[in-house]
Amino acid sequence: MSNATKSSIKVKVDDRGVERSLKKFKRLCESFGVIREYRKRQEYKKPSIRNKEKTAAAEKRRKKSQFKYNRGGKI
């Protein structure tokens, strides 16, 4: 990993309190994709299984958008 892609999340705890700083830290982790990456790396999935899940998710999105589109047309 090069230095350009490597970054760290730093949050200073100030007078406002720990709770607010913790919220900020969680938001930053979410925006950097730390949690998503952690969950992705928790277990190894074979590429074939990953592809099947990806196509299933795409099919689900397609059906959902098709349902929303068709729902308004019926009287």
N, CA, C and O atoms as a CHARMM CRD file, in Angstrom:
* protein
*
  300
    1    1 MET  N      0.83300  -1.17000   0.00000 PROA 1      0.00000
    2    1 MET  CA     0.00000   0.00000   0.00000 PROA 1      0.00000
    3    1 MET  C      0.88400   1.24200   0.00000 PROA 1      0.00000
    4    1 MET  O      1.77600   1.36100   0.84000 PROA 1      0.00000
    5    2 SER  N      0.65400   2.15500  -0.91600 PROA 2      0.00000
    6    2 SER  CA     1.47700   3.35100  -0.99600 PROA 2      0.00000
    7    2 SER  C      1.01200   4.38900   0.02000 PROA 2      0.00000
    8    2 SER  O     -0.06500   4.27400   0.60500 PROA 2      0.00000
    9    3 ASN  N      1.83100   5.38200   0.21100 PROA 3      0.00000
   10    3 ASN  CA     1.50100   6.42600   1.17500 PROA 3      0.00000
   11    3 ASN  C      0.31900   7.27100   0.72900 PROA 3      0.00000
   12    3 ASN  O     -0.38000   7.84300   1.56500 PROA 3      0.00000
   13    4 ALA  N      0.08500   7.35900  -0.58100 PROA 4      0.00000
   14    4 ALA  CA    -1.01800   8.16800  -1.08500 PROA 4      0.00000
   15    4 ALA  C     -2.37200   7.55400  -0.71700 PROA 4      0.00000
   16    4 ALA  O     -3.31800   8.28100  -0.41400 PROA 4      0.00000
   17    5 THR  N     -2.46600   6.22900  -0.74300 PROA 5      0.00000
   18    5 THR  CA    -3.73500   5.58700  -0.43000 PROA 5      0.00000
   19    5 THR  C     -3.87400   5.30500   1.05700 PROA 5      0.00000
   20    5 THR  O     -4.97500   5.04100   1.54100 PROA 5      0.00000
   21    6 LYS  N     -2.77900   5.35700   1.77500 PROA 6      0.00000
   22    6 LYS  CA    -2.80800   5.05700   3.20600 PROA 6      0.00000
   23    6 LYS  C     -3.22600   6.30700   3.97500 PROA 6      0.00000
   24    6 LYS  O     -2.64000   7.37400   3.79400 PROA 6      0.00000
   25    7 SER  N     -4.22300   6.17800   4.81900 PROA 7      0.00000
   26    7 SER  CA    -4.65800   7.30700   5.62400 PROA 7      0.00000
   27    7 SER  C     -5.13200   6.79700   6.97400 PROA 7      0.00000
   28    7 SER  O     -5.48900   5.63000   7.13000 PROA 7      0.00000
   29    8 SER  N     -5.12600   7.68700   7.93100 PROA 8      0.00000
   30    8 SER  CA    -5.59100   7.31800   9.25300 PROA 8      0.00000
   31    8 SER  C     -6.66800   8.30000   9.68800 PROA 8      0.00000
   32    8 SER  O     -6.70100   9.45200   9.25400 PROA 8      0.00000
   33    9 ILE  N     -7.53500   7.82300  10.54300 PROA 9      0.00000
   34    9 ILE  CA    -8.63000   8.64200  11.03600 PROA 9      0.00000
   35    9 ILE  C     -8.24400   9.13600  12.42200 PROA 9      0.00000
   36    9 ILE  O     -7.97600   8.34600  13.32700 PROA 9      0.00000
   37   10 LYS  N     -8.22200  10.44700  12.57200 PROA 10     0.00000
   38   10 LYS  CA    -7.87100  11.04000  13.85700 PROA 10     0.00000
   39   10 LYS  C     -8.98000  11.99200  14.28600 PROA 10     0.00000
   40   10 LYS  O     -9.45200  12.81600  13.50300 PROA 10     0.00000
   41   11 VAL  N     -9.38300  11.86300  15.53600 PROA 11     0.00000
   42   11 VAL  CA   -10.39800  12.74100  16.10300 PROA 11     0.00000
   43   11 VAL  C     -9.89400  13.23400  17.44700 PROA 11     0.00000
   44   11 VAL  O     -9.51800  12.44200  18.31100 PROA 11     0.00000
   45   12 LYS  N     -9.89000  14.54300  17.61700 PROA 12     0.00000
   46   12 LYS  CA    -9.46300  15.11400  18.89100 PROA 12     0.00000
   47   12 LYS  C    -10.66500  15.23700  19.81600 PROA 12     0.00000
   48   12 LYS  O    -11.73600  15.68300  19.40600 PROA 12     0.00000
   49   13 VAL  N    -10.47700  14.84100  21.05700 PROA 13     0.00000
   50   13 VAL  CA   -11.52000  14.98600  22.06800 PROA 13     0.00000
   51   13 VAL  C    -11.32300  16.35000  22.70600 PROA 13     0.00000
   52   13 VAL  O    -10.27200  16.63000  23.28300 PROA 13     0.00000
   53   14 ASP  N    -12.34000  17.19800  22.59800 PROA 14     0.00000
   54   14 ASP  CA   -12.22500  18.54500  23.12900 PROA 14     0.00000
   55   14 ASP  C    -13.25400  18.78400  24.23500 PROA 14     0.00000
   56   14 ASP  O    -13.74400  17.83500  24.84800 PROA 14     0.00000
   57   15 ASP  N    -13.57500  20.03100  24.48400 PROA 15     0.00000
   58   15 ASP  CA   -14.47700  20.40900  25.58100 PROA 15     0.00000
   59   15 ASP  C    -15.89200  19.87500  25.39900 PROA 15     0.00000
   60   15 ASP  O    -16.62500  19.72300  26.37600 PROA 15     0.00000
   61   16 ARG  N    -16.27800  19.59100  24.17300 PROA 16     0.00000
   62   16 ARG  CA   -17.65000  19.15300  23.91300 PROA 16     0.00000
   63   16 ARG  C    -17.94900  17.76300  24.46900 PROA 16     0.00000
   64   16 ARG  O    -19.10800  17.42700  24.71100 PROA 16     0.00000
   65   17 GLY  N    -16.92600  16.96900  24.66800 PROA 17     0.00000
   66   17 GLY  CA   -17.13600  15.68400  25.30500 PROA 17     0.00000
   67   17 GLY  C    -16.77100  14.50200  24.43200 PROA 17     0.00000
   68   17 GLY  O    -16.54000  14.62000  23.22900 PROA 17     0.00000
   69   18 VAL  N    -16.73000  13.36900  25.08600 PROA 18     0.00000
   70   18 VAL  CA   -16.32300  12.12600  24.44000 PROA 18     0.00000
   71   18 VAL  C    -17.41200  11.61600  23.49800 PROA 18     0.00000
   72   18 VAL  O    -17.11200  11.09400  22.42500 PROA 18     0.00000
   73   19 GLU  N    -18.66500  11.76700  23.89500 PROA 19     0.00000
   74   19 GLU  CA   -19.77900  11.23400  23.09500 PROA 19     0.00000
   75   19 GLU  C    -19.80200  11.85600  21.70000 PROA 19     0.00000
   76   19 GLU  O    -19.97600  11.15900  20.70100 PROA 19     0.00000
   77   20 ARG  N    -19.62600  13.16300  21.64800 PROA 20     0.00000
   78   20 ARG  CA   -19.65100  13.85700  20.35800 PROA 20     0.00000
   79   20 ARG  C    -18.46400  13.43500  19.49000 PROA 20     0.00000
   80   20 ARG  O    -18.60000  13.25500  18.28000 PROA 20     0.00000
   81   21 SER  N    -17.30500  13.28200  20.12300 PROA 21     0.00000
   82   21 SER  CA   -16.11600  12.85500  19.39300 PROA 21     0.00000
   83   21 SER  C    -16.28000  11.42900  18.88300 PROA 21     0.00000
   84   21 SER  O    -15.83500  11.10700  17.78100 PROA 21     0.00000
   85   22 LEU  N    -16.91500  10.57900  19.67500 PROA 22     0.00000
   86   22 LEU  CA   -17.16700   9.20400  19.26500 PROA 22     0.00000
   87   22 LEU  C    -18.10700   9.15500  18.06300 PROA 22     0.00000
   88   22 LEU  O    -17.89700   8.36400  17.14300 PROA 22     0.00000
   89   23 LYS  N    -19.14100   9.99300  18.06600 PROA 23     0.00000
   90   23 LYS  CA   -20.05200  10.08300  16.92400 PROA 23     0.00000
   91   23 LYS  C    -19.30400  10.50300  15.66800 PROA 23     0.00000
   92   23 LYS  O    -19.51600   9.95200  14.58800 PROA 23     0.00000
   93   24 LYS  N    -18.42400  11.49100  15.82800 PROA 24     0.00000
   94   24 LYS  CA   -17.63700  11.97400  14.69000 PROA 24     0.00000
   95   24 LYS  C    -16.73100  10.86900  14.16200 PROA 24     0.00000
   96   24 LYS  O    -16.59400  10.70000  12.95000 PROA 24     0.00000
   97   25 PHE  N    -16.11400  10.11900  15.06800 PROA 25     0.00000
   98   25 PHE  CA   -15.24900   9.01100  14.67900 PROA 25     0.00000
   99   25 PHE  C    -16.02800   7.95900  13.89500 PROA 25     0.00000
  100   25 PHE  O    -15.54500   7.46100  12.87800 PROA 25     0.00000
  101   26 LYS  N    -17.22100   7.62100  14.35800 PROA 26     0.00000
  102   26 LYS  CA   -18.04800   6.63400  13.66700 PROA 26     0.00000
  103   26 LYS  C    -18.42900   7.11200  12.27900 PROA 26     0.00000
  104   26 LYS  O    -18.40500   6.33600  11.32400 PROA 26     0.00000
  105   27 ARG  N    -18.78400   8.39700  12.16100 PROA 27     0.00000
  106   27 ARG  CA   -19.12900   8.96100  10.84500 PROA 27     0.00000
  107   27 ARG  C    -17.94500   8.89300   9.89400 PROA 27     0.00000
  108   27 ARG  O    -18.09800   8.54200   8.72500 PROA 27     0.00000
  109   28 LEU  N    -16.75700   9.23200  10.40200 PROA 28     0.00000
  110   28 LEU  CA   -15.56000   9.18900   9.56800 PROA 28     0.00000
  111   28 LEU  C    -15.24700   7.75500   9.13000 PROA 28     0.00000
  112   28 LEU  O    -14.88300   7.52100   7.97800 PROA 28     0.00000
  113   29 CYS  N    -15.38800   6.80700  10.04200 PROA 29     0.00000
  114   29 CYS  CA   -15.15500   5.39600   9.70100 PROA 29     0.00000
  115   29 CYS  C    -16.11700   4.95500   8.60400 PROA 29     0.00000
  116   29 CYS  O    -15.72800   4.24200   7.67900 PROA 29     0.00000
  117   30 GLU  N    -17.36500   5.37800   8.70600 PROA 30     0.00000
  118   30 GLU  CA   -18.36100   5.01200   7.70300 PROA 30     0.00000
  119   30 GLU  C    -18.02400   5.64300   6.35400 PROA 30     0.00000
  120   30 GLU  O    -18.14000   4.99200   5.31500 PROA 30     0.00000
  121   31 SER  N    -17.61000   6.90300   6.36900 PROA 31     0.00000
  122   31 SER  CA   -17.32000   7.58500   5.10800 PROA 31     0.00000
  123   31 SER  C    -16.05900   7.02900   4.44600 PROA 31     0.00000
  124   31 SER  O    -15.97800   7.00600   3.21800 PROA 31     0.00000
  125   32 PHE  N    -15.08000   6.58400   5.22500 PROA 32     0.00000
  126   32 PHE  CA   -13.87500   5.99000   4.66700 PROA 32     0.00000
  127   32 PHE  C    -14.09100   4.54000   4.24600 PROA 32     0.00000
  128   32 PHE  O    -13.25700   3.97300   3.54000 PROA 32     0.00000
  129   33 GLY  N    -15.20300   3.93000   4.66900 PROA 33     0.00000
  130   33 GLY  CA   -15.49700   2.54900   4.29500 PROA 33     0.00000
  131   33 GLY  C    -14.77000   1.52200   5.14500 PROA 33     0.00000
  132   33 GLY  O    -14.57300   0.38900   4.70500 PROA 33     0.00000
  133   34 VAL  N    -14.37200   1.89000   6.33900 PROA 34     0.00000
  134   34 VAL  CA   -13.61900   0.99100   7.21800 PROA 34     0.00000
  135   34 VAL  C    -14.48400  -0.19800   7.63500 PROA 34     0.00000
  136   34 VAL  O    -14.02800  -1.34100   7.59400 PROA 34     0.00000
  137   35 ILE  N    -15.70700   0.06300   8.02800 PROA 35     0.00000
  138   35 ILE  CA   -16.58700  -0.99500   8.52700 PROA 35     0.00000
  139   35 ILE  C    -16.93900  -1.96400   7.40400 PROA 35     0.00000
  140   35 ILE  O    -16.94900  -3.18000   7.59500 PROA 35     0.00000
  141   36 ARG  N    -17.23100  -1.40000   6.21800 PROA 36     0.00000
  142   36 ARG  CA   -17.57600  -2.23800   5.06500 PROA 36     0.00000
  143   36 ARG  C    -16.41000  -3.16900   4.70900 PROA 36     0.00000
  144   36 ARG  O    -16.60400  -4.35200   4.42900 PROA 36     0.00000
  145   37 GLU  N    -15.20800  -2.61200   4.72700 PROA 37     0.00000
  146   37 GLU  CA   -14.00900  -3.39900   4.41100 PROA 37     0.00000
  147   37 GLU  C    -13.78000  -4.47800   5.48000 PROA 37     0.00000
  148   37 GLU  O    -13.41300  -5.60800   5.15600 PROA 37     0.00000
  149   38 TYR  N    -13.99600  -4.12800   6.74000 PROA 38     0.00000
  150   38 TYR  CA   -13.82500  -5.09300   7.83400 PROA 38     0.00000
  151   38 TYR  C    -14.77500  -6.27900   7.66300 PROA 38     0.00000
  152   38 TYR  O    -14.36600  -7.43400   7.77700 PROA 38     0.00000
  153   39 ARG  N    -16.03800  -5.98000   7.39100 PROA 39     0.00000
  154   39 ARG  CA   -17.01700  -7.06300   7.21800 PROA 39     0.00000
  155   39 ARG  C    -16.70000  -7.90500   6.00100 PROA 39     0.00000
  156   39 ARG  O    -16.91100  -9.11800   6.00500 PROA 39     0.00000
  157   40 LYS  N    -16.19100  -7.26100   4.95300 PROA 40     0.00000
  158   40 LYS  CA   -15.84600  -7.98600   3.73600 PROA 40     0.00000
  159   40 LYS  C    -14.69600  -8.96500   3.98400 PROA 40     0.00000
  160   40 LYS  O    -14.66600 -10.05500   3.41300 PROA 40     0.00000
  161   41 ARG  N    -13.76300  -8.57300   4.83000 PROA 41     0.00000
  162   41 ARG  CA   -12.57900  -9.39700   5.09000 PROA 41     0.00000
  163   41 ARG  C    -12.75700 -10.39600   6.23500 PROA 41     0.00000
  164   41 ARG  O    -11.84300 -11.17200   6.51200 PROA 41     0.00000
  165   42 GLN  N    -13.90900 -10.39300   6.90200 PROA 42     0.00000
  166   42 GLN  CA   -14.11300 -11.30100   8.02300 PROA 42     0.00000
  167   42 GLN  C    -14.01300 -12.75700   7.58900 PROA 42     0.00000
  168   42 GLN  O    -13.44900 -13.58900   8.30000 PROA 42     0.00000
  169   43 GLU  N    -14.55700 -13.05300   6.43100 PROA 43     0.00000
  170   43 GLU  CA   -14.48400 -14.42800   5.94200 PROA 43     0.00000
  171   43 GLU  C    -14.15500 -14.41700   4.46800 PROA 43     0.00000
  172   43 GLU  O    -14.52800 -13.49300   3.74600 PROA 43     0.00000
  173   44 TYR  N    -13.45100 -15.45300   4.01800 PROA 44     0.00000
  174   44 TYR  CA   -13.08100 -15.55300   2.61200 PROA 44     0.00000
  175   44 TYR  C    -14.22800 -16.17000   1.83200 PROA 44     0.00000
  176   44 TYR  O    -14.79800 -17.18200   2.23800 PROA 44     0.00000
  177   45 LYS  N    -14.56000 -15.54900   0.70900 PROA 45     0.00000
  178   45 LYS  CA   -15.56000 -16.10600  -0.18700 PROA 45     0.00000
  179   45 LYS  C    -14.89500 -16.37800  -1.51900 PROA 45     0.00000
  180   45 LYS  O    -14.12700 -15.56300  -2.03100 PROA 45     0.00000
  181   46 LYS  N    -15.20200 -17.53100  -2.06600 PROA 46     0.00000
  182   46 LYS  CA   -14.66300 -17.87300  -3.36700 PROA 46     0.00000
  183   46 LYS  C    -15.19300 -16.88700  -4.40000 PROA 46     0.00000
  184   46 LYS  O    -16.30400 -16.37500  -4.26000 PROA 46     0.00000
  185   47 PRO  N    -14.40500 -16.62000  -5.43400 PROA 47     0.00000
  186   47 PRO  CA   -14.85500 -15.67200  -6.45100 PROA 47     0.00000
  187   47 PRO  C    -16.17400 -16.07500  -7.11200 PROA 47     0.00000
  188   47 PRO  O    -16.97300 -15.20900  -7.46800 PROA 47     0.00000
  189   48 SER  N    -16.40900 -17.37200  -7.28000 PROA 48     0.00000
  190   48 SER  CA   -17.66300 -17.80900  -7.90600 PROA 48     0.00000
  191   48 SER  C    -18.85700 -17.46000  -7.01600 PROA 48     0.00000
  192   48 SER  O    -19.90900 -17.06100  -7.51600 PROA 48     0.00000
  193   49 ILE  N    -18.69800 -17.60900  -5.70200 PROA 49     0.00000
  194   49 ILE  CA   -19.77700 -17.27800  -4.77000 PROA 49     0.00000
  195   49 ILE  C    -20.00000 -15.76900  -4.75100 PROA 49     0.00000
  196   49 ILE  O    -21.14000 -15.30600  -4.70900 PROA 49     0.00000
  197   50 ARG  N    -18.89200 -14.99000  -4.78100 PROA 50     0.00000
  198   50 ARG  CA   -19.00800 -13.54100  -4.81500 PROA 50     0.00000
  199   50 ARG  C    -19.76600 -13.08100  -6.05600 PROA 50     0.00000
  200   50 ARG  O    -20.59700 -12.17500  -5.98700 PROA 50     0.00000
  201   51 ASN  N    -19.46900 -13.71800  -7.20300 PROA 51     0.00000
  202   51 ASN  CA   -20.15400 -13.35700  -8.44800 PROA 51     0.00000
  203   51 ASN  C    -21.63100 -13.71100  -8.38100 PROA 51     0.00000
  204   51 ASN  O    -22.47000 -12.94300  -8.85200 PROA 51     0.00000
  205   52 LYS  N    -21.96500 -14.86700  -7.80200 PROA 52     0.00000
  206   52 LYS  CA   -23.37300 -15.25400  -7.67100 PROA 52     0.00000
  207   52 LYS  C    -24.12800 -14.26500  -6.79800 PROA 52     0.00000
  208   52 LYS  O    -25.25100 -13.87900  -7.12400 PROA 52     0.00000
  209   53 GLU  N    -23.51500 -13.84900  -5.68200 PROA 53     0.00000
  210   53 GLU  CA   -24.15400 -12.87600  -4.79600 PROA 53     0.00000
  211   53 GLU  C    -24.33500 -11.53800  -5.49700 PROA 53     0.00000
  212   53 GLU  O    -25.35200 -10.86700  -5.32500 PROA 53     0.00000
  213   54 LYS  N    -23.34300 -11.16000  -6.28500 PROA 54     0.00000
  214   54 LYS  CA   -23.40600  -9.89100  -6.99400 PROA 54     0.00000
  215   54 LYS  C    -24.53700  -9.89500  -8.02800 PROA 54     0.00000
  216   54 LYS  O    -25.27900  -8.91900  -8.14100 PROA 54     0.00000
  217   55 THR  N    -24.66500 -10.98800  -8.77800 PROA 55     0.00000
  218   55 THR  CA   -25.73200 -11.06200  -9.77200 PROA 55     0.00000
  219   55 THR  C    -27.10300 -11.14700  -9.10700 PROA 55     0.00000
  220   55 THR  O    -28.07700 -10.59900  -9.62500 PROA 55     0.00000
  221   56 ALA  N    -27.18700 -11.83400  -7.96000 PROA 56     0.00000
  222   56 ALA  CA   -28.45300 -11.92600  -7.23700 PROA 56     0.00000
  223   56 ALA  C    -28.87000 -10.54700  -6.72000 PROA 56     0.00000
  224   56 ALA  O    -30.04900 -10.19500  -6.77200 PROA 56     0.00000
  225   57 ALA  N    -27.91500  -9.77400  -6.22600 PROA 57     0.00000
  226   57 ALA  CA   -28.21700  -8.43000  -5.73600 PROA 57     0.00000
  227   57 ALA  C    -28.66100  -7.53000  -6.88800 PROA 57     0.00000
  228   57 ALA  O    -29.57300  -6.71800  -6.72700 PROA 57     0.00000
  229   58 ALA  N    -28.02300  -7.67000  -8.04400 PROA 58     0.00000
  230   58 ALA  CA   -28.40700  -6.87000  -9.21100 PROA 58     0.00000
  231   58 ALA  C    -29.81500  -7.23200  -9.66100 PROA 58     0.00000
  232   58 ALA  O    -30.60200  -6.35400 -10.01400 PROA 58     0.00000
  233   59 GLU  N    -30.13600  -8.52600  -9.64800 PROA 59     0.00000
  234   59 GLU  CA   -31.47700  -8.97700 -10.02400 PROA 59     0.00000
  235   59 GLU  C    -32.52200  -8.43300  -9.05000 PROA 59     0.00000
  236   59 GLU  O    -33.61000  -8.02600  -9.45800 PROA 59     0.00000
  237   60 LYS  N    -32.18600  -8.43100  -7.77600 PROA 60     0.00000
  238   60 LYS  CA   -33.10200  -7.91200  -6.75600 PROA 60     0.00000
  239   60 LYS  C    -33.35200  -6.41900  -6.96100 PROA 60     0.00000
  240   60 LYS  O    -34.48900  -5.95400  -6.87000 PROA 60     0.00000
  241   61 ARG  N    -32.27500  -5.66600  -7.24100 PROA 61     0.00000
  242   61 ARG  CA   -32.42600  -4.23600  -7.51500 PROA 61     0.00000
  243   61 ARG  C    -33.27700  -4.00300  -8.75600 PROA 61     0.00000
  244   61 ARG  O    -34.12800  -3.11400  -8.77400 PROA 61     0.00000
  245   62 ARG  N    -33.04500  -4.80500  -9.79300 PROA 62     0.00000
  246   62 ARG  CA   -33.79700  -4.66100 -11.03400 PROA 62     0.00000
  247   62 ARG  C    -35.27900  -4.92100 -10.81200 PROA 62     0.00000
  248   62 ARG  O    -36.12600  -4.17000 -11.29400 PROA 62     0.00000
  249   63 LYS  N    -35.59200  -5.99300 -10.07800 PROA 63     0.00000
  250   63 LYS  CA   -36.99300  -6.31500  -9.78700 PROA 63     0.00000
  251   63 LYS  C    -37.64700  -5.21900  -8.95300 PROA 63     0.00000
  252   63 LYS  O    -38.80400  -4.86900  -9.18500 PROA 63     0.00000
  253   64 LYS  N    -36.92600  -4.68400  -7.99900 PROA 64     0.00000
  254   64 LYS  CA   -37.45900  -3.64100  -7.13300 PROA 64     0.00000
  255   64 LYS  C    -37.77900  -2.38700  -7.94200 PROA 64     0.00000
  256   64 LYS  O    -38.84500  -1.79300  -7.78000 PROA 64     0.00000
  257   65 SER  N    -36.85400  -1.98700  -8.81100 PROA 65     0.00000
  258   65 SER  CA   -37.10600  -0.78800  -9.61300 PROA 65     0.00000
  259   65 SER  C    -38.22700  -1.03900 -10.61600 PROA 65     0.00000
  260   65 SER  O    -39.01700  -0.13800 -10.89800 PROA 65     0.00000
  261   66 GLN  N    -38.30400  -2.25100 -11.15700 PROA 66     0.00000
  262   66 GLN  CA   -39.37600  -2.59200 -12.08900 PROA 66     0.00000
  263   66 GLN  C    -40.72400  -2.55400 -11.37600 PROA 66     0.00000
  264   66 GLN  O    -41.71200  -2.08100 -11.93900 PROA 66     0.00000
  265   67 PHE  N    -40.76900  -3.04400 -10.15600 PROA 67     0.00000
  266   67 PHE  CA   -41.99100  -3.03400  -9.36100 PROA 67     0.00000
  267   67 PHE  C    -42.43800  -1.60000  -9.09500 PROA 67     0.00000
  268   67 PHE  O    -43.62100  -1.28400  -9.22300 PROA 67     0.00000
  269   68 LYS  N    -41.50300  -0.73700  -8.72800 PROA 68     0.00000
  270   68 LYS  CA   -41.83100   0.66600  -8.46700 PROA 68     0.00000
  271   68 LYS  C    -42.33800   1.33400  -9.73700 PROA 68     0.00000
  272   68 LYS  O    -43.26400   2.14300  -9.68700 PROA 68     0.00000
  273   69 TYR  N    -41.74200   1.00500 -10.86400 PROA 69     0.00000
  274   69 TYR  CA   -42.12800   1.60900 -12.13400 PROA 69     0.00000
  275   69 TYR  C    -43.52900   1.15900 -12.54200 PROA 69     0.00000
  276   69 TYR  O    -44.33300   1.97300 -12.99600 PROA 69     0.00000
  277   70 ASN  N    -43.82100  -0.11700 -12.38300 PROA 70     0.00000
  278   70 ASN  CA   -45.12300  -0.67700 -12.79800 PROA 70     0.00000
  279   70 ASN  C    -46.24500  -0.35900 -11.82700 PROA 70     0.00000
  280   70 ASN  O    -47.41200  -0.35300 -12.21700 PROA 70     0.00000
  281   71 ARG  N    -45.91800  -0.09700 -10.58700 PROA 71     0.00000
  282   71 ARG  CA   -46.93400   0.12100  -9.56700 PROA 71     0.00000
  283   71 ARG  C    -47.82000   1.32100  -9.88400 PROA 71     0.00000
  284   71 ARG  O    -49.02100   1.27900  -9.61900 PROA 71     0.00000
  285   72 GLY  N    -47.25800   2.38200 -10.44100 PROA 72     0.00000
  286   72 GLY  CA   -48.01800   3.59000 -10.71500 PROA 72     0.00000
  287   72 GLY  C    -48.91000   3.48900 -11.93500 PROA 72     0.00000
  288   72 GLY  O    -49.80200   4.32100 -12.10000 PROA 72     0.00000
  289   73 GLY  N    -48.70600   2.50200 -12.79700 PROA 73     0.00000
  290   73 GLY  CA   -49.44300   2.43100 -14.05300 PROA 73     0.00000
  291   73 GLY  C    -50.83000   1.81500 -13.94400 PROA 73     0.00000
  292   73 GLY  O    -51.66600   2.04500 -14.81800 PROA 73     0.00000
  293   74 LYS  N    -51.09500   1.05900 -12.92100 PROA 74     0.00000
  294   74 LYS  CA   -52.39200   0.38100 -12.79300 PROA 74     0.00000
  295   74 LYS  C    -53.43900   1.30700 -12.18800 PROA 74     0.00000
  296   74 LYS  O    -53.13900   2.11700 -11.31100 PROA 74     0.00000
  297   75 ILE  N    -54.68800   1.17100 -12.67700 PROA 75     0.00000
  298   75 ILE  CA   -55.77600   2.01100 -12.13700 PROA 75     0.00000
  299   75 ILE  C    -56.81500   1.11900 -11.50400 PROA 75     0.00000
  300   75 ILE  O    -57.81800   1.61100 -10.98700 PROA 75     0.00000
